[in-house]
Amino acid sequence: MWPPNRAPRIRIVWMLLALIVPATYVGAQELEISVSPSPVGSGARAAGMGDAFVAIADDATAASWNPAGLIQLERPEISIVGAYTGVIERFSADEHSEVDSWNRADTPQLNFLSLTYPIPYLFFDRNLVVGIYYQYKYDFARDFSIEYDAAWGSEGGLLNTFSKLDFEQEGALHAITPAFAFEITKHLALGVGLNLWRSTPLGRNEWEQRMDRRTLALMPVACELTRTKTREKYSDVRGESYTAGLLWNLSDRWSLGARYDSAWTAKADFKREEFTVRSYFAPWGGSYLGIEPGLRNESREIRFPATLAVGAAVRVDDRLTLSADISRTDWNDFWYRSRWGGRTSLVNTWSFDDFLFPAHFDPTYTVRFGGEYVAIPKQPDVTLKRLWSFRGGLFYDQEPASGTPDNFYGLAAGIGLLLNQRVNIDLAYQLRCGFDVNGDFVRGISGFDEDVFQNRFLLSTVIYF
């Protein structure tokens, strides 16, 4: 037992530690994108080729890969793409076995819907193709639980804390895109799509984060239990951007492509609700029960970055096509601005307007390789009823992070079937992995390590008229 004149001071020390320690273990409230944060187009055919499609883009999904590629379409067509995304995360930490856990989140989705129409007459002696497209652009599904125990030394003994965080994020961003492609010369085409980011009956533009944090602090002189429930929601996310592309057919075999996704600023309604219950008990100092509610409503601006992608494709022969893409994204243009006017990074919640240490991120790059083999018979029938295609791809993909970007690697495989030259069915699978990544998301845990395994299945159907 401490001397009476020291007991009050020591009780204050322990109470302050009990308040400070849980704050070092918080799920940061940034925006988590489920698969690749860099813009990725739609369609199972492209996905089967590892998304190396900028210099090919010869079906309706070209509106999302390279709008200039729409000029290659000769018949009206409609298409629909469904997708399933599954994210598996493994958490671990040095000397903290309680952190070890596996978590997963799954999202089925309508990925793409289109109507494309080649204009049957010439404009200035050049071809013109127009279309309207629905795109599911960003998926925000995340769901995990994590536990963390810690011991802190101080005057008179140890402070032991036992913490658990349940985190859930859901939502998506969708766009309606009218687009056109115009033939500048016989070998060069320009395409532009206007992305209207709006909630529609096909999907709502919003996301929501829910966190439930529980911490038990055990002290020689007292114990404290804290539980905080937080809910943040961005709703009615709206804005405009454009996607522009060029496609240059150097010869019958070689083609080059380029795509630029513009940066854009969205408006959104933001709501934050927080409710904390804190209870404290000391044998000689009584007990305390406190309830701390919090509510905030405001309008926010959300900035999404621009991306530049270039690609090349070579038609080895009538059966085999190979392609490669590279893209770059600047994540210093990824932030939200509150009503107070400050720009806060959506990567790690650091401020871009800090005078001494402003937030800064290295750009991220993706490199993609793909191939497609069309099983054309040596002597094809004039009325070919079935035509099979086989695809594969590899890719290297980065995500923004404090310091150097996180590295992800992936592979893809796909198969396609053309029936009676009228209906095309494509199926694709992608596996994307990252090891020792996402350090910005859960902070304050010594030696924290996360491995991520992302699975995507896509099924496309195209009907030609």
Salt bridges, closest charged atoms under 4 A:
GLU30 OE1 - ARG443 NH2 3.96
GLU32 OE1 - ARG142 NH1 2.71
ASP51 OD2 - ARG368 NH1 3.57
ASP58 OD1 - ARG45 NH1 2.30
ASP59 OD2 - ARG45 NH1 3.75
GLU89 OE2 - ARG142 NH2 2.24
GLU98 OE2 - HIS96 ND1 2.99
ASP106 OD1 - ARG104 NH2 2.86
ASP125 OD2 - ARG126 NH1 3.94
GLU155 OE2 - ARG6 NH2 2.14
GLU155 OE1 - ARG9 NH1 3.17
ASP166 OD2 - ARG214 NH2 2.34
GLU168 OE2 - ARG210 NH2 3.08
GLU170 OE2 - ARG210 NH1 3.29
GLU206 OE1 - ARG204 NE 3.64
GLU208 OE2 - ARG210 NH1 2.51
GLU208 OE2 - ARG231 NE 3.11
ASP212 OD1 - ARG214 NE 3.95
ASP212 OD2 - ARG227 NH2 2.61
GLU232 OE2 - ARG272 NH1 2.42
ASP236 OD2 - ARG238 NH1 3.30
GLU240 OE2 - ARG198 NH2 2.34
ASP261 OD2 - ARG259 NE 2.69
GLU273 OE1 - ARG231 NH1 3.22
GLU273 OE2 - LYS271 NZ 3.31
GLU274 OE1 - ARG213 NH2 3.48
GLU274 OE1 - ARG272 NH2 2.54
GLU292 OE2 - ARG278 NE 3.49
GLU298 OE2 - ARG300 NE 2.65
GLU298 OE1 - ARG339 NE 3.35
GLU301 OE2 - LYS267 NZ 2.89
GLU301 OE1 - ARG337 NE 3.23
ASP318 OD1 - ARG315 NH2 3.30
ASP333 OD2 - ARG303 NE 3.18
ASP353 OD1 - ARG343 NH2 3.09
GLU372 OE2 - ARG45 NE 2.95
GLU372 OE2 - ARG391 NE 2.69
ASP397 OD2 - ARG368 NH2 3.87
ASP397 OD2 - ARG432 NE 3.02
GLU399 OE2 - ARG432 NH2 3.02
ASP426 OD1 - ARG391 NH1 2.97
GLU450 OE2 - ARG142 NH2 3.79
ASP451 OD2 - ARG90 NH1 3.96
